[in-house]
Amino acid sequence: MNKGILYLILFMTFLSSSEGAYNRNAVSKEPPASHATKIFTEDEFQFQIKSKDITIKLGSTREVVEQQLGPHVDYFYYTNVYHYKDMRIHYKDGIVDGIIIDDSAKFKTYKTRSGIGYGSTVQEVFQQYGKKAFIDTKKGKVQSITYVMEKNKQGNYHVIPSFDHAILEGGFENMKGLSMNFDQKGRVSFIMLASHEFAYNPEFNMDDMQ
């Protein structure tokens, strides 16, 4: 099977499972008003290797990315995703709006600003980002977690527990997401940082898939 088509199938499968979780209310025992207590900045939407001074973030230009990662090694036409040696990236008008890491060998070195990476446990994720998340479970085990964060007037982000809580003053462009899948041992095996548009209205080039 063409690798681009295979990647498209895998990507759509992940989006499908995430969307199911995304449209449910968050699983949490916390009071409703507490969801805004933890504040994040734009720097949260990045992967970094502090020891090598590498930082790839949403909003970076392609030039900045390739100065750090080098040229892409593959390109998935069907999803307009560039595959670099360490991660997969989608650009909109030359600006990063989606970052995916699912290679365990690479993921072990990259972390979010809050220290979440390959092998992080569900509890470690909750400790860093809270329980106000869209959570998908199967037989009592967490399969995926999606945090949707909305930017306020001060330029900071807070997690929203459902779209009923969204202020939407600036529309969906003020929302960003952090999604992750977990393996059978309950550890992170896939992670994606994305704008709302890339996460839930991804680009698909279907012309050549006949």
N, C-alpha and C positions, 0 to 999 in steps of 0.2 A: 504494500500500500504506500502511495506517495506520502512522504514524511509530513508535508504541509497539511494534507487532509487528515492524517492521524492526529496531528497537533490540534487541528480545528475541532475534531471530535472530542478529544480530551478536555479542551478548553470549554467547549459548550457544556460538557457533562459537569464540570466544576461550577460553571455559572448557574446551571439548572439547580444543583443542590444548594448553592449559596442563596439563590433567589427564594427558595422555599423557606430557608431560615430567615432571610431578610424581611420577609413579609409577615412573620410572626412576631408577637410581642416578646420582649426580652425575658429571659428566665432570671428572676432576681427576687430576693426577699427584702431588698432595701426599700426605704420610703421613696415614693415617686420624685420628691423634690431633690433627692440627693444626687441625681444623675449629672448635675452641672458642677459638682464640687471639685472634680479633678480636671485641671486645665492642661491642654497640650498646645504646643506651638507648631509652626510650619516645619520645624526641624524633626518632628516626630515621623514625618512621612519620608523616611530615608533609610537606606541600608548602609552600614559603614563597617570598615575595618580600621579601628583606631590605630593599631600598630603600624599600618601602612599609609595612614592618612588618606584613605579612599572613602568618598562619600558620594553615593548616587541617590538623588532625591527627585520626588515629583516636582516639576517646574524647572528642572535642569535643561539646558540646551543639549542637542545631540553632540555639538562640538565639545562641551564640557565632559559629557559621558565618555566620548572616545579618547579624550586626553588621558583618562584614568583607566579605561578598560581596553583600549585599542580598538581596531576596526571590528565590525561584526563578523562572525564566522558562518552565519547562515541567516536566511531570510524566509519567513513564512508569508507568502503572498496573500493567502486566503484570509489571514487576520492582520496583515500589515505589522507583524511583530518581528523585531530584530533579535537574533540570538547571538549574544556575546559569550565569551568563554565562561563568564560567571553567572549570567542571568539573562532573562528575556525582557525586552523593553518595547513598549508601544509609544510612538510619538504622535502628537497632534500638532500640525503646523510647526514641526521641528522642536517641540517641547515635550518632555517626558510626562505622560499622563497615566502610565501603567508600568509596574515593575513586578516581575514574577520570578521566584526562585523555587525550584523543586529538585535541584541536584544536591544530594546529601553531602557530597564531597566539598562542594562550594559553600553550601548553606552553613556548614559548621564554622566557617570563618566570618560570615556576615551576620550582623545583628541589627535590630531596630535600635533607635536611640534609647529605648527603655530596656534594651538587653535581651530581647526575645529573638531566638534563632532556632535552627534545626535541633530537635531533641528537647526543646522546652516543654514542660508539662502544662496541663490545663490549669493547675493551681498557680503555677508561675505566671501564666498569662493573666489570670484573674488578679493576681497581686499587682501587676503593672497597669492593667487597663480597667479593672473592675468587672462586675458581673452584669452591667447594663449592656448586654450584647444580644445579638440575634444568634441563637444557639440551636444547632441541629444535632439531635441525639438518635441513637438506635440501640435498642435493648439496654438502655441505661448508660450507654457510653457516648461521650461527646465525639461527634464526627467532624464538625466544623464550627467555627466561631467567626462572626463578622461584627466588627465595630464600625458604626457609621458616625462620623464626627462632623459637626457643623461649626463654621467660623462665625464668631460674633463681631460686634462693631469694633472691638479692640484688636481684632486680628488674631485672637486665640481660638482654640477649638475645644469643644466639649462633646462627650459621647451622648447621643440621643437614644433613648430606649425604644422609640417607635416613631414613625413619621407623624403621629399625632402631636408629638412634642416639638416638631421642627418649626422654627420660626420662618424660615424660607424668605428672609428679607432680601437676599441676593439671589434667590433661586437655587437650583440644584448645583450650580457651579461653586457654591460655597460649601459643598459637602465632599468629603473624601472618605475612603474606606480602607480598612485593614482586615483582610480575610485570611484564614488559615485552616488547613485540614490537619487531622490527627490520625496517626497510625493505630494499629491494634493495641499498642502499648500505651496509648494516650499521650503521645508526644508529637510535636509539630513536625509535619513532613512536607508541607507546602505552604507558601505564604505569598500574598499579593497585596501590594499597595496600589491604590488606583483612585482616579477621579470618579465621581459618580457616573459620568457619561461612559467612560471605558468599562467600568464594572458591570453596568446594566444595559448599555446600548453599544456593545462592542462592534467594531468594524469588521464586516465580512465581505470579501470579494468573491462572489459566487460564479462569476462569468466562466471560469475555466474548470469548474468542478464537474462538468458534464462527463 
